[in-house]
Amino acid sequence: MKMWVWGRELNAAEIVEFKQYARDNYTAGDRIERGHWHSVYVAECDAINAELADLLDSYSAELAATPYDVRGDLI
């Protein structure tokens, strides 16, 4: 896979490096400086945020399906 950015194509190894850098350094939910970071990094940050959203949706659905009594104890 190659992506055209900043006037040149990235090779596959560079794409992997940019994605790994995002995984190692970006915290889900933090602001992304889209004009500052490379588009491959930004795309990986977006993927990280989407993964967190999916996880939270799954957790919320699981929690909503768990029966609790009025005191908050499991039934």
N, CA, C and O of each residue as an XYZ file, in Angstrom:
300
protein
N       0.847     -1.179      0.000
C       0.000      0.000      0.000
C       0.887      1.235      0.000
O       1.848      1.319      0.765
N       0.565      2.181     -0.850
C       1.301      3.427     -0.892
C       0.318      4.579     -0.773
O      -0.806      4.500     -1.269
N       0.740      5.635     -0.122
C      -0.094      6.825      0.016
C       0.681      8.025     -0.493
O       1.881      8.150     -0.251
N      -0.003      8.898     -1.193
C       0.617     10.107     -1.711
C       0.386     11.237     -0.713
O      -0.755     11.638     -0.483
N       1.448     11.745     -0.126
C       1.339     12.840      0.841
C       2.561     13.717      0.744
O       3.659     13.250      0.444
N       2.362     14.973      0.995
C       3.449     15.946      1.058
C       4.398     15.857     -0.135
O       5.611     16.018      0.002
N       3.827     15.601     -1.289
C       4.628     15.635     -2.493
C       5.419     14.385     -2.810
O       6.180     14.364     -3.778
N       5.254     13.349     -2.017
C       5.964     12.104     -2.330
C       5.169     10.911     -1.840
O       4.313     11.030     -0.963
N       5.464      9.769     -2.416
C       4.830      8.539     -1.987
C       5.591      7.946     -0.814
O       6.822      7.933     -0.803
N       4.853      7.456      0.171
C       5.490      6.710      1.256
C       5.571      5.250      0.843
O       4.666      4.716      0.201
N       6.660      4.623      1.219
C       6.736      3.194      0.947
C       6.063      2.442      2.097
O       5.710      3.036      3.116
N       5.894      1.154      1.925
C       5.176      0.343      2.910
C       5.825      0.409      4.289
O       5.122      0.459      5.298
N       7.135      0.409      4.346
C       7.834      0.460      5.639
C       7.577      1.788      6.345
O       7.405      1.820      7.564
N       7.551      2.885      5.586
C       7.283      4.190      6.190
C       5.862      4.276      6.735
O       5.633      4.849      7.800
N       4.920      3.712      6.007
C       3.530      3.699      6.474
C       3.430      2.940      7.783
O       2.786      3.404      8.723
N       4.059      1.783      7.853
C       4.060      0.992      9.090
C       4.680      1.800     10.234
O       4.157      1.801     11.348
N       5.782      2.479      9.962
C       6.439      3.284     10.993
C       5.540      4.408     11.500
O       5.460      4.632     12.708
N       4.862      5.116     10.598
C       3.984      6.212     11.005
C       2.813      5.691     11.828
O       2.434      6.300     12.828
N       2.243      4.572     11.412
C       1.126      3.984     12.154
C       1.578      3.524     13.533
O       0.870      3.734     14.518
N       2.742      2.903     13.615
C       3.250      2.444     14.904
C       3.556      3.622     15.822
O       3.319      3.554     17.028
N       4.079      4.694     15.251
C       4.359      5.892     16.039
C       3.067      6.419     16.663
O       3.047      6.806     17.831
N       1.995      6.430     15.879
C       0.699      6.863     16.413
C       0.246      5.937     17.530
O      -0.219      6.404     18.569
N       0.374      4.633     17.330
C      -0.034      3.659     18.363
C       0.771      3.839     19.650
O       0.242      3.669     20.749
N       2.022      4.177     19.509
C       2.901      4.322     20.670
C       2.734      5.659     21.381
O       3.020      5.758     22.574
N       2.276      6.690     20.671
C       2.318      8.040     21.230
C       0.981      8.753     21.366
O       0.873      9.708     22.136
N      -0.029      8.319     20.646
C      -1.323      8.992     20.701
C      -2.196      8.357     21.769
O      -2.231      7.133     21.901
N      -2.902      9.185     22.532
C      -3.855      8.708     23.534
C      -5.260      8.939     22.998
O      -5.618     10.059     22.632
N      -6.047      7.881     22.953
C      -7.411      7.975     22.429
C      -8.161      9.108     23.104
O      -8.120      9.268     24.324
N      -8.846      9.889     22.285
C      -9.635     11.000     22.785
C      -8.905     12.329     22.805
O      -9.533     13.381     22.920
N      -7.586     12.292     22.694
C      -6.833     13.548     22.667
C      -7.088     14.277     21.345
O      -7.463     13.671     20.341
N      -6.875     15.580     21.377
C      -7.018     16.398     20.175
C      -5.948     15.983     19.159
O      -4.808     15.694     19.521
N      -6.336     15.960     17.894
C      -5.414     15.640     16.809
C      -5.143     16.929     16.036
O      -6.063     17.537     15.489
N      -3.900     17.335     15.996
C      -3.509     18.518     15.225
C      -3.385     18.111     13.757
O      -2.299     17.784     13.278
N      -4.511     18.139     13.060
C      -4.562     17.605     11.698
C      -3.650     18.346     10.730
O      -3.133     17.738      9.793
N      -3.444     19.620     10.930
C      -2.575     20.367     10.042
C      -1.110     20.215     10.381
O      -0.240     20.607      9.603
N      -0.834     19.646     11.541
C       0.546     19.501     12.019
C       1.104     18.114     11.723
O       2.269     17.971     11.352
N       0.271     17.101     11.889
C       0.729     15.718     11.748
C       0.544     15.203     10.335
O      -0.293     15.697      9.579
N       1.322     14.221     10.000
C       1.267     13.532      8.717
C      -0.088     12.835      8.573
O      -0.649     12.359      9.560
N      -0.605     12.775      7.366
C      -1.937     12.194      7.145
C      -2.019     10.719      7.555
O      -3.081     10.262      7.978
N      -0.930      9.974      7.439
C      -0.934      8.575      7.866
C      -1.080      8.504      9.390
O      -1.817      7.666      9.910
N      -0.383      9.375     10.087
C      -0.489      9.446     11.551
C      -1.913      9.830     11.940
O      -2.494      9.218     12.836
N      -2.478     10.831     11.281
C      -3.836     11.290     11.594
C      -4.841     10.166     11.362
O      -5.737      9.958     12.180
N      -4.702      9.446     10.264
C      -5.615      8.339      9.968
C      -5.535      7.260     11.044
O      -6.554      6.673     11.409
N      -4.342      6.996     11.551
C      -4.197      5.979     12.602
C      -4.795      6.478     13.913
O      -5.394      5.702     14.657
N      -4.638      7.761     14.198
C      -5.276      8.339     15.392
C      -6.796      8.214     15.295
O      -7.461      7.886     16.277
N      -7.341      8.477     14.105
C      -8.779      8.306     13.890
C      -9.188      6.853     14.119
O     -10.242      6.588     14.698
N      -8.365      5.915     13.670
C      -8.656      4.493     13.879
C      -8.634      4.145     15.364
O      -9.468      3.373     15.835
N      -7.689      4.710     16.095
C      -7.603      4.484     17.545
C      -8.870      5.000     18.225
O      -9.430      4.334     19.096
N      -9.316      6.191     17.823
C     -10.542      6.753     18.397
C     -11.758      5.907     18.053
O     -12.638      5.720     18.893
N     -11.822      5.392     16.825
C     -12.936      4.528     16.424
C     -12.942      3.231     17.233
O     -14.006      2.743     17.615
N     -11.763      2.675     17.494
C     -11.672      1.462     18.315
C     -12.179      1.726     19.725
O     -12.888      0.899     20.297
N     -11.819      2.878     20.287
C     -12.301      3.228     21.623
C     -13.812      3.394     21.619
O     -14.485      2.914     22.532
N     -14.359      4.067     20.605
C     -15.809      4.257     20.515
C     -16.524      2.910     20.433
O     -17.541      2.707     21.097
N     -16.000      1.993     19.625
C     -16.594      0.654     19.516
C     -16.549     -0.073     20.846
O     -17.520     -0.724     21.234
N     -15.431      0.032     21.547
C     -15.288     -0.616     22.845
C     -16.283     -0.047     23.848
O     -16.921     -0.797     24.588
N     -16.414      1.266     23.874
C     -17.356      1.901     24.800
C     -18.799      1.552     24.461
O     -19.615      1.346     25.360
N     -19.124      1.483     23.166
C     -20.470      1.073     22.754
C     -20.766     -0.352     23.202
O     -21.854     -0.634     23.703
N     -19.804     -1.246     23.025
C     -19.981     -2.644     23.442
C     -20.168     -2.737     24.946
O     -21.033     -3.463     25.434
N     -19.340     -1.986     25.679
C     -19.425     -1.997     27.138
C     -20.760     -1.438     27.595
O     -21.378     -1.989     28.506
N     -21.220     -0.349     26.977
C     -22.492      0.257     27.359
C     -23.646     -0.700     27.098
O     -24.549     -0.824     27.926
N     -23.624     -1.372     25.964
C     -24.678     -2.330     25.636
C     -24.676     -3.492     26.624
O     -25.731     -3.944     27.069
N     -23.481     -3.966     26.960
C     -23.372     -5.065     27.927
C     -23.872     -4.624     29.295
O     -24.586     -5.369     29.967
N     -23.507     -3.435     29.703
C     -23.933     -2.906     30.994
C     -25.443     -2.709     31.035
O     -26.080     -3.022     32.040
N     -26.024     -2.192     29.951
C     -27.462     -1.967     29.894
C     -28.233     -3.279     29.949
O     -29.365     -3.312     30.432
N     -27.636     -4.355     29.463
C     -28.303     -5.655     29.445
C     -28.145     -6.416     30.754
O     -28.745     -7.478     30.918
N     -27.349     -5.898     31.690
C     -27.132     -6.569     32.965
C     -28.196     -6.120     33.957
O     -28.334     -4.926     34.222
N     -28.954     -7.077     34.511
C     -30.031     -6.700     35.433
C     -29.495     -6.274     36.813
O     -28.735     -7.001     37.453
N     -29.904     -5.100     37.240
C     -29.549     -4.582     38.561
C     -30.818     -4.263     39.323
O     -31.835     -3.905     38.729
N     -30.758     -4.394     40.644
C     -31.897     -3.949     41.436
C     -31.714     -2.470     41.771
O     -30.737     -1.863     41.331
N     -32.611     -1.885     42.525
C     -32.584     -0.453     42.788
C     -31.351     -0.029     43.599
O     -30.988      1.147     43.568
N     -30.701     -0.940     44.317
C     -29.506     -0.602     45.090
C     -28.238     -0.708     44.259
O     -27.158     -0.342     44.721
N     -28.363     -1.207     43.034
C     -27.181     -1.357     42.187
C     -26.555     -2.738     42.285
O     -25.521     -2.986     41.664
N     -27.153     -3.637     43.046
C     -26.650     -5.003     43.154
C     -27.131     -5.835     41.986
O     -28.244     -5.651     41.493
N     -26.288     -6.750     41.547
C     -26.709     -7.672     40.490
C     -27.870     -8.519     40.977
O     -27.924     -8.923     42.139
N     -28.798     -8.778     40.066
C     -29.937     -9.634     40.409
C     -29.570    -11.061     40.059
O     -30.373    -11.972     40.257
